[in-house]
Amino acid sequence: MDELSRRKALLSGGTLSALGALGFAGPAHAHRVWTWSPQGSVAGSGAGVDPRWLWDEEADPVVKGLFERGEVPRVNELLRSWTKNGQQLPDGLPKDLRDFIERARQVPAWTDFDKLGQAYDFNERRGLYLGVLYGMASGMMSTVIPKEARAVYHSYGGADMKDRIAKTAKLGYDIGTRNAYDPHGEMGVTCVKTRLVHAAVRHLLPQSPHWDEAAPEDIPISQADIMVTWHSLATTVRQKLTEWEVPVAQEDSDAYLHSWQVTGHMLGVSDEYIPASWDEANSQAAQVLTPALAPTPEGVDLADILLNLGAEIDGALLSKPVLGAFTRYTLGDEIAEWLSIPREPVWSPLLETLWRPFIIARETGLHFPGSQETYFLFDEFLRKVVLIYLNDGQPISIEIPIINRPS
Ligand code: HEM
C-alpha cells in the first residue's frame, strides 16, 4: 500500500472496518461496519461483501477508456439525441460503450410494471408532498452527507449548482412519470447516463488536489455511498410521510418502494444491497445514513448556494427565509445549526403551527370531485416550472463531465 492510500485507509477507518469485519470492532465504531444482511435484499441472498469497496465494475473501465481515447466530447454530443428508453442508440458510439449501454438499459427481471403504474398513481396523488420532500428533506440532506457534499463540491457541477440541481431534478421528475421505465419513458436513459457521469467522477475526482486533500477515500461513489443517497431520497421521504401522518395505502407504499428498488438497480447497485421492504430499508438507513450525517465546509457552502437559488426571482427576500425555515422544519434543529441556517422568526413558527393542519385540510379536500386532478395539475405545473427555471428554458441533458471544478 502506498503512503497516500495508507493515510486514507487510516483516516477513513479502513483499518477499523477491516478489523470490524473480522469481529474486532468496538461499539463506538460498530456503525462503520457493513452488517446488513443480504437476506433482507431484493436478491434474498449474496456474498455480503462490504459495498464500500465496490464501485461500478462495468461502467468504470468503459468510461476510463473514453477518457484515455479522448472520446468524451464526441460521445456527449452523440448521446444528446438519445432520450427515450426504447430508442435506438445513435450510430458512431464506441463499441465498448454501446455494449455497456445495451446491457445497462435493461430493467431487472424482477421489475413489476403493475407496481410501477401504481407508483405513478401515487406520485400523481402525492406529488406536492413528494416535491417538497425531495427538495427540502433529500436535497438539503445531501449537504450533510460528507462524502456526497465533497464529491459534488469538488466536481465540475459544484461550480454551477443551478445546472446541477436541474439535472438531478430531472431524475426526480422522470421517476414520477407514467411511463418512467416503458419504451416511451426517459427514466432508464437518465439512470444509464447517471451511471456514466458517476463513473467519470470516479475517474476525475482522484486527480483533484482539493478533493484528495479533503476526502478520506481513494475512489468516490461506492455502492454503499449510492445506497446512503438512496436512503436520503426514498427512505427519508417515506419516513417523513409517516411522521406527517399522510395516509399512504399499503399498495402505494409497496409501489413507491418498488420504483426506487428498480432505480437502485438501474444506477448500478447490486441487488443484494437493495432492501426488499421498508422495514429492511429503515434498518439499513439506521446503519448507513443516520450515523454518516455531519457538517463539512463544502456542505455548508452548498447549502447556502441552494438557499439562495431563488434570489434571481425575488432577491432571496422571501425564498431564502422560507427555504431555510422549511429545512429546519423537515431536518430538525441540529442539522439547521450545522448548516448555519438561522431560526426564522416568522416562517419557522408558522410552519410548526400550520403545516400539519394544511395536510389535514388537503387530505380532506382530496375527497371533493375534481380536486385530485386539480392538485395534480398544480403539482405538475410546479415541477415543470422548476425544471424550466433551473435550466433557463433549455432541454436538460445529463452529460459526462470532462474536468473537475475549475477553481
Ligand atoms: C451526478 C443522481 C448518488 C455524486 C449525478 C446526476 C444525477 C445523479 C441525476 C447527473 C447530474 C449532473 O450531471 O449534474 C444520483 C442518485 C444517487 C446518486 C439518484 C443515488 C441514489 C451519488 C453519490 C455521490 C454522487 C453517493 C457522491 C458520493 C455525484 C457527482 C455528480 C453526480 C459528483 C457529478 C456532478 C458534476 O460534475 O456534474 N448524480 N446520484 N452521486 N453525482 Fe450522483
Residues whose N, C-alpha, C, O or C-beta is under 5 A from the ligand:
A	BS01	HEM	K147 E148 A151 V152 S155 Y156 G157 G158 R164 K167 T168 L171 T194 V197 V201 I221 D225 I226 T229 W230 I398 E399 P401
